[in-house]
Amino acid sequence: MPLEIVRNDITKMSVDAIVNAAKESLLGGGGVDGCIHRAAGPELLAECRTLGGCKTGDAKITKAYRLPCKYVVHTVGPVWQGGKYGEREKLVSCYRTSLALAKEHGCETVAFPLISSGVFGYPKDQALRVAVDTIVEFLMENDMTVYIVIFDRAAYQISGKLFSDIAEYIDDHYVDAHTDSRRERLYRLRRLEMEESLACEKSAAPCAPVAVGAAGGRLDDLLNDLDAGFSETLLMLIDRTGKKDSEIYKKANVDRKLFSKIRNNPDYKPSKTTAIAFAVALELDLEETRDFIARAGFALSRSSKFDVIVEYFIKQKKYDIFEINEALFAFDQSLLGA
């Protein structure tokens, strides 16, 4: 997927470039900076000595030497001083200049740490928001895969209110795998009735009429066409929005190559995370989402925390897939997208 949050050691990322949260001297230090210099070897420090330092918000690029990537982009983040001294603008500049340098050097994959969120003291939830917003803005105009690399749980934090709201929603709606809610039973029954109805229409034998609930009529006539598969339905729904294909697949955190496969193969079967990502990008409501992903063979279940979290955002009409992924990562769930 174009933007992914991963838990890993950034010095072990096999990408075209990793980004170093450096000091202005570019001569190494603690935290991520020290780890990158140690893993790259003394040759990195020798090259950095020739660069003449780097201003806050700017970036410079070097070879990667003993690291498994091609380049190291060194950027200097702001020290947090309460947010009244242009810290956000400087942090945005770190991401923009780093991405521009990576693009200039032909990089297709780039891994970032959460810049300034360590010893520089930038609040972790705000640092994450700046990182995601700035990277997404870049990806809307460029084809690149970008990773935000989190070393451990202590280094990652979403908004405290969002976390508590989702946790409360999970407590209220999540049921364990052995509990079958009435809603889930009715939903599976409805899907079964729809499948049986379709089977009857295709067979020569007469069949008794099957009553389908009101939710079966969602998405106007598009989702009433039971013969339409996932790919065909997706393309019809995109046409209905009047938006370009690229607007939808980028909003779904899906790359161009995968979307091309879906477009060119009427029988394509996506993963559940991809199917739901497109439902979010299309801003479908909950019942529309259920109907849509059922065409790929999936359902939403109250016995899955992943599904419950997705349900929370759809019910709140919050369709920012990157915010959803931030929350899914915070609860150790799979992310939406390819």
C-alpha positions in Angstrom: 0.0 0.0 0.0 1.2 3.6 -0.7 1.4 4.5 3.1 1.9 1.9 5.7 2.7 2.1 9.4 5.0 -0.8 10.5 6.7 -1.9 13.7 10.3 -2.5 12.8 13.9 -1.4 13.2 14.4 1.3 10.5 18.0 0.2 9.9 16.7 -3.2 8.7 14.2 -1.8 6.1 15.0 -3.0 2.6 13.8 0.2 0.8 15.4 2.7 -1.6 15.9 5.3 1.2 15.5 5.6 4.9 15.1 9.0 6.6 17.4 9.9 9.5 16.1 12.2 12.3 19.4 14.1 12.5 21.0 16.9 14.4 22.0 20.1 12.6 25.7 19.0 12.6 24.8 15.7 10.8 27.6 14.1 12.8 25.5 11.5 14.6 23.9 11.4 18.0 21.5 9.3 20.1 18.2 7.6 19.2 17.5 6.9 15.6 20.4 9.0 14.5 22.9 7.0 16.4 21.4 3.7 15.4 21.6 4.6 11.7 25.2 5.8 12.0 26.3 2.6 13.8 24.5 0.3 11.3 25.9 2.2 8.2 29.5 2.2 9.5 32.1 5.0 9.7 31.8 5.8 5.9 28.5 7.5 6.6 30.0 9.9 9.1 32.9 10.6 6.8 30.4 11.7 4.0 28.3 13.7 6.4 31.4 15.7 7.4 31.5 17.0 3.9 27.9 18.3 3.9 28.4 21.3 6.2 25.5 20.5 8.4 21.8 21.0 7.8 19.2 23.6 8.9 16.0 22.7 10.8 13.3 21.7 8.3 15.8 21.0 5.5 17.2 17.7 4.3 20.4 16.3 2.7 21.0 12.9 1.1 24.0 10.5 1.3 24.8 6.9 0.4 23.7 4.2 2.8 26.9 2.2 2.9 26.4 -0.9 5.1 22.6 -0.4 5.4 20.2 -2.5 3.3 18.9 0.6 1.5 20.5 2.8 -1.2 20.3 6.2 0.4 20.0 7.9 3.7 18.0 11.2 3.8 19.1 13.3 6.8 16.5 15.8 8.0 16.6 18.0 11.1 13.3 18.2 13.0 12.3 21.0 15.3 12.7 20.9 19.1 9.2 21.2 20.7 8.8 24.5 22.5 5.1 24.5 23.1 4.0 24.8 19.5 4.3 28.6 19.3 7.6 28.8 17.5 6.7 27.4 14.1 7.4 23.8 15.1 4.6 22.4 12.9 5.7 24.2 9.8 9.3 23.1 10.3 8.2 19.5 10.8 6.0 19.6 7.7 9.1 20.9 5.8 11.1 17.9 7.0 8.8 15.5 5.4 8.3 17.5 2.2 12.0 18.1 1.6 12.9 14.5 2.4 10.2 13.2 0.0 11.3 15.6 -2.7 15.0 14.5 -2.4 14.0 10.9 -2.5 11.9 11.4 -5.6 14.8 13.4 -7.2 17.0 10.3 -6.7 14.5 7.9 -8.2 13.4 6.3 -5.0 10.2 4.3 -5.1 10.2 3.2 -1.5 11.0 5.4 1.5 10.9 4.7 5.3 10.5 7.4 7.9 10.8 7.4 11.7 8.4 9.8 13.6 10.6 12.8 13.3 11.1 15.0 16.4 8.9 12.7 18.6 11.9 11.4 20.7 14.4 13.5 22.6 13.2 16.6 20.6 9.9 16.3 22.6 7.3 16.8 19.9 4.0 15.3 21.2 3.7 11.9 19.6 0.1 12.1 18.6 0.7 15.5 16.9 3.9 14.3 15.3 2.0 11.3 13.8 -0.7 13.6 12.5 1.8 15.9 10.8 3.6 12.9 9.3 0.5 11.2 7.9 -1.1 14.5 6.6 2.1 15.6 4.8 3.0 12.2 3.3 -0.6 11.7 2.1 -0.6 15.1 0.4 2.6 14.1 -1.4 1.2 10.7 -2.4 -1.9 12.2 -4.0 0.4 13.7 -6.6 3.2 11.0 -6.7 3.5 7.2 -7.0 5.7 6.0 -4.1 5.4 3.6 -1.2 6.1 5.2 2.1 6.5 3.6 5.5 6.3 5.2 8.9 8.5 2.9 11.0 7.7 2.5 14.7 10.3 0.8 16.8 8.2 0.0 19.9 4.8 0.8 21.5 6.2 3.7 23.5 7.1 5.5 20.3 3.5 5.6 19.0 0.5 7.4 20.1 -2.8 8.5 18.6 -5.2 11.1 20.1 -6.1 10.1 23.7 -9.8 10.9 23.1 -9.9 8.9 19.8 -8.3 5.9 21.5 -10.7 6.0 24.5 -13.7 6.5 22.2 -12.8 3.5 20.1 -12.0 1.4 23.2 -15.4 2.3 24.6 -17.1 1.3 21.3 -15.2 -2.0 21.3 -16.3 -2.7 24.9 -19.9 -2.0 23.9 -20.0 -3.9 20.6 -17.3 -6.5 20.5 -18.4 -10.1 21.2 -16.0 -13.1 21.4 -15.9 -15.7 18.7 -18.3 -18.0 20.5 -21.0 -15.4 20.8 -23.4 -15.1 17.9 -25.4 -11.9 18.0 -29.0 -11.7 16.6 -27.8 -9.1 14.1 -25.1 -11.3 12.7 -27.5 -14.3 12.4 -30.0 -12.1 10.6 -27.3 -10.7 8.3 -26.0 -14.2 7.4 -29.6 -15.4 6.8 -30.2 -12.5 4.5 -27.0 -13.2 2.5 -28.0 -16.9 2.2 -31.5 -15.9 1.0 -30.0 -13.6 -1.7 -27.6 -16.4 -2.8 -30.5 -18.9 -3.0 -32.6 -16.4 -5.0 -29.7 -16.0 -7.5 -29.2 -19.7 -7.8 -32.9 -20.2 -8.5 -32.9 -17.5 -11.2 -30.1 -19.3 -13.0 -31.7 -22.8 -12.8 -34.5 -24.1 -15.0 -36.5 -25.3 -12.0 -39.2 -22.9 -10.6 -38.4 -21.5 -7.2 -40.6 -19.9 -4.5 -40.1 -16.2 -4.1 -37.6 -15.2 -1.5 -38.2 -12.1 0.7 -35.2 -9.9 1.0 -34.9 -7.3 3.8 -35.0 -3.6 3.1 -31.2 -3.3 3.3 -31.1 -5.4 0.1 -32.1 -2.3 -1.9 -29.1 -0.1 -0.9 -27.0 1.7 -3.5 -29.9 2.3 -5.8 -29.9 -0.3 -8.6 -26.2 -1.0 -8.6 -26.2 -3.4 -5.6 -29.6 -4.8 -6.7 -27.7 -6.5 -9.6 -26.8 -9.7 -7.8 -24.8 -10.9 -10.9 -22.3 -8.1 -10.6 -19.0 -9.1 -9.0 -16.7 -7.0 -6.9 -14.8 -5.5 -9.7 -17.8 -4.6 -11.8 -19.6 -3.1 -8.8 -16.5 -1.1 -7.8 -16.2 0.4 -11.3 -19.9 1.3 -11.4 -19.7 3.0 -8.0 -16.6 5.0 -9.0 -18.5 6.2 -12.1 -21.4 7.2 -9.9 -19.1 9.5 -7.9 -18.0 11.3 -11.0 -14.4 11.2 -9.7 -11.3 9.9 -11.4 -10.2 6.4 -10.8 -6.9 7.7 -9.3 -8.8 9.8 -6.8 -10.6 6.7 -5.5 -7.7 4.2 -5.4 -5.3 6.7 -3.8 -8.0 7.6 -1.2 -8.3 3.8 -0.6 -4.5 3.5 0.0 -4.2 1.2 -3.0 -1.5 1.5 -5.6 -2.0 1.9 -9.4 -0.8 -1.6 -10.3 -3.3 -3.3 -8.0 -6.2 -1.1 -9.2 -5.2 -2.0 -12.8 -5.5 -5.7 -12.0 -8.9 -5.2 -10.4 -10.1 -3.1 -13.4 -8.9 -5.6 -16.0 -10.1 -8.8 -14.3 -13.9 -9.0 -13.7 -13.3 -12.0 -11.5 -10.7 -10.5 -9.3 -11.0 -11.4 -5.6 -9.5 -8.7 -3.3 -8.4 -9.2 0.2 -10.8 -8.1 2.9 -8.6 -5.1 3.8 -8.7 -4.0 0.2 -12.4 -4.4 -0.2 -13.1 -2.4 2.9 -10.6 0.2 1.8 -12.6 0.9 -1.3 -15.9 1.0 0.7 -14.2 3.7 2.8 -12.9 5.6 -0.2 -16.4 5.6 -1.7 -17.8 6.8 1.6 -20.4 4.0 1.8 -22.6 3.7 4.9 -22.6 0.6 7.0 -25.3 -1.4 5.2 -23.8 -0.3 1.8 -20.4 -1.5 3.0 -21.8 -4.9 4.0 -23.5 -5.3 0.6 -20.4 -4.2 -1.3 -17.8 -6.4 0.5 -20.1 -9.4 0.3 -19.4 -9.4 -3.4 -15.9 -10.3 -2.6 -17.1 -13.0 -0.1 -16.6 -11.0 3.1 -18.8 -9.8 6.0 -18.4 -7.6 9.1 -18.5 -9.5 12.3 -18.9 -8.3 15.9 -16.4 -11.1 16.9 -13.6 -9.3 15.1 -12.0 -6.2 16.7 -10.8 -5.1 13.2 -14.4 -5.2 12.0 -15.7 -3.4 15.0 -13.1 -0.6 14.7 -14.0 -0.2 11.0 -17.7 -0.1 11.9 -17.0 2.7 14.5 -15.5 5.0 11.8 -18.1 4.3 9.2 -20.9 5.0 11.7 -19.2 8.2 12.6 -18.9 9.1 8.9 -15.2 9.4 9.3 -13.8 8.3 5.9 -10.1 9.2 6.3 -8.5 5.9 5.7 -5.2 7.0 7.1 -6.8 8.0 10.4 -8.5 4.7 10.4 -5.2 2.9 9.9 -3.6 4.9 12.7 -6.3 3.6 15.0 -6.1 0.0 13.7 -2.3 0.0 14.3 -2.8 1.3 17.8 -5.1 -1.7 18.5 -2.7 -4.1 16.8 -5.0 -4.8 13.8 -4.4 -5.2 10.1 -4.4 -2.0 8.1 -6.7 -1.0 5.2 -5.4 -0.9 1.7 -3.5 -3.3 -0.6 
